[in-house]
Amino acid sequence: MTSTQRTSFPRQGVRETAIAVKTRFQSASDVLSDCLEEIARCEDKIHAFNLVLDNQARQRASEIDDLIARGIDPGPLAGVPVALKDNICTREIATTCSSKMLERWIPPYNATVVAKLQDAGAVIVGKTNMDEFAMGSSTENSAFGPTRNPCNLDYVPGGSSGGSAASVAAGFVCCALGSDTGGSIRQPASLCGVVGVKPTYGRVSRYGLIAFASSLDQIGPLCVNVGDAALICEVIGGYDPRDSTSIDEPFSGLLDSCDKGVDGIRVGVVTELLAPASPDVQAAFTKCTDKLAAIGAKVDEISIPELSYGLAAYYLIAPAEASSNLARYDGVRYGLRVAGQDVESMMRATRSAGFGPEVKRRIMLGTYALSSGYYDAYYGQAQRVRTLITKAFGRAYESFDVLLSPTSPTVAFGFGAKQDPLDMYNSDIATIASNLAGHPAMSVPFGLGANNLPVGVQVMAPTLGEAVMFQVGAQIEGLAQ
Amino acid sequence: MSSDSLEGWDLVIGLEVHCELDTNTKLFCGCPNSFGDSPNTNVCPVCLGLPGSLPVLNSRAVDLAMRIGAALHCDIRPSRFHRKNYFYPDMPKAFQISQYDAPINCDGWLELTTGKRVGIERAHIEEDTGKTTHLGESGRIQGASSSLVDYNRAGVPLVETVSAPDMNSAQEAKDYVSELRAILVACGASDGKMEEGSLRVDANVSVRRSGSKELGTRCEIKNVNSLKSLGKAIEFEAARQIAVLQQGGTIRQETRHFNEDTGETSSMRSKEDSHDYRYFPEPDLVVISPDEAWIGGIRSGLPPMPAERRALLGSKCGAGSPGTPSSNQVSTVVAHGLDALVLGALDDGADPRIALSRCANEAVARVDAALHLAPTSFSRLVTMESVGDITATQSKLVLGEMLDEVDQKLEELGGSTGGFGGYFEVDPEAIANSKGFEKLDNTTLARTLDDIVESNPGEWERFLAGDEKVAQFFVGQMMKSTRGQADGKAVISLMNARRDKKG
């Protein structure tokens, strides 16, 4: 099947591109043209984008070139082509969440991260496909059709940030932003063989990120290497007065951490997160930990039994918050409206037509979990589990600097392979705990598993522990080569 | 319904009062909090609940809420927000951010002017909804041909004060709302305007056999837009419930709508149809934990409350016991925060009765301007009236023009009067002069009266014969001849003197 053979490859990284543009080795316009050509060549097979901003991007690139010609530094991301997951609001540019509900909705404002990227000189190339409202692990739940994995077009790219992961893996852009509520950056990064980072909850402003589950959502980068991801985190992170849950702590020095090595670093392998992984993933993962130990890390196993309740707790808390966050799509003010006899039937018709089956399933789950009489048994209990998990992590981090696991229990799977929702939910088994605890975690590609598809290693760290996370992540990246 | 029908029954009333806080901006965004602007002009992504927007709490609103709590003798506690989920077109996010299990203020009390204390269960912060206008015959969402929504009010900060079911008559409920209103104004938390919806009242009403300790099933009455309506709604509802019980029926717990036109309440929805609000903690906001210093500052910075101010003003005016007209005037003046005006006039030695009357009758009707009228200017006006330089009628006209001038000056400030706390001096003598008001001496008046009597001999005869009604004819004629400068009382006494002289 030649059509499924890999034909597109990641392009040069963020930092290399910015340097090339700043030193006038390559103009921002030329960088962008390369990207747009690659998109023109492969996008119809991959479908990473919901929207490619051809003209706006060209204009922006030439502005960057003008600045450089006038001797003005456009910033650390000078001329770097970036893609945005389509749940990140862009002013005057459609932001759909890959849902019919918002198919024609155009935000009047920019998300904080968009403004920060633009201020740093980035060129926004397009909006990437995703599972509808970020609910899913394969990007099959997009109302606009699935995205294909650039590593092998017969396989899903993971999700929900599948379009972002694919856009980087296919070399369409140097970097993409995704959002991660239960693994939605790390799992597609793992399946597509790129680096994906979920920062500490509150480190990157959520202002302008269309909410799925507010207490779990976090924006982060998908990049071709660990250092680039560190740089992007520094650019998009930091305190934002528009987000009340934003952390007022400096978010810098991450790039420096990448060069520190792992000598003496205590690495814990979480047995509960390793056990569910398939043999090929386990084999790649073990190779990684062996190599880490060989370069001086103190690798040991740790059991955190509380984590086995994570998935259940997550699938109560996330749908509960989603049922409330998605209630605003009622046809009254914006987005889809399907006419009805009266207000109630209009709302009913709109929501019936506008949401796909997975979104409806989670709204139903969440509505049930919050209902009077059930609240304490479901939502209340799930919050108690969340506290237990956070405390258990706290104890683990007394003995370890970072914790490791495979990011995804398997390599990329085929389209339609997971028909049972619970099978699909299990894809997030290793990633969910970090969201529940609000901790940072990243996925770094390490070797290949079944069908020559990439395996990702997840590095987890305590709250605000990004420095040590990048420190270990960078070494894993080095060991993989 | 006569009060006789309450014989043998006790009324139990608890009130929920929503007060719009008088902040410059909304509760969770920077949009102006102002009433009466063109629809959907004071809106932004946050208060429209656009996808991706997030709330940021207005600290001024927290400050005002804490002031209300302090004034109502509440515990001020760490608090958090919950989402109250339900669908309605004027709710942009399809949930209201409110406080649920951890309100900022709880367990306080309010003392009525009668001395009775009404318990305050809680006074919590929440956001207001937009405003829907239903087009069509019903005027309600059912059967509307279309509906228009104005989101200017969406996200305006509210404090909802929930009383204990401690009131036992419509009058007590009205007294409670009057006193709460005066306290809210005194705190600087609200302008207290019920007619603009700054203050909205829901009444929980139940009845029980006199002497019974058990509470009856309650009904919640909505759409009560004035004190008068509150009294009517409670009286109607109590009589309805008693009639049901007397006929052997039972009261269904339900929400009832008060119809201003008919004075009746009707069922809106029963308990069974009521929403399951699916409350859960608002994940986009953090806990408010005011420290002791903040709370202490609020408590010690609280201005004098209405009860204290009424006592002061009453004693200075020599007002009598509760119920006398002047004590009502004292309450009115204090409730509108105009006591400074009267006290200023009293300090200048003005007649307390006149000062109180002008303030309670005329100034209160134009409270926005009156709050910015310099007490010295008011005092000069009262003095002009009390020494007889102008008549009461003229005095009212002059005061009206003085307040016009204040309005004009406020306008010149650019309409942003919300934060302006200063006074404007206005010269009452200049206004009186410009209108040609000057004191008419008795000789001039007597000469005018002579002329009128000569032209109307028949009427004068009737007056002499003891026809009291015809006296008003002469007062009217005198007013006409003097272009309103004659004082009615002076005319009557001149007429009496003329009659007695002839007699």
Interface residues (C-beta under 8 A of the other chain):
Chain A: N87 I88 C89 T95 C97 L102 W105 P107 P108 Y109 A111 R206 Y207 G208 L209 I210 A211 A213 S214 S215 P241 R242 D243 S244 T245 A320 E321 S323 S324 A327 R328 D330 V332 R333 Y334 D342 V343 E344 M347 T367 L370 S371 S372 Y375 Y379
Chain B: P45 L48 G49 L50 P51 G52 S53 L54 P55 V56 L57 R83 N85 F87 P89 P92 K93 A94 F95 I141 Q142 A144 S147 V149 D276 R278 Y279 F280 P283 D284 L285 V286
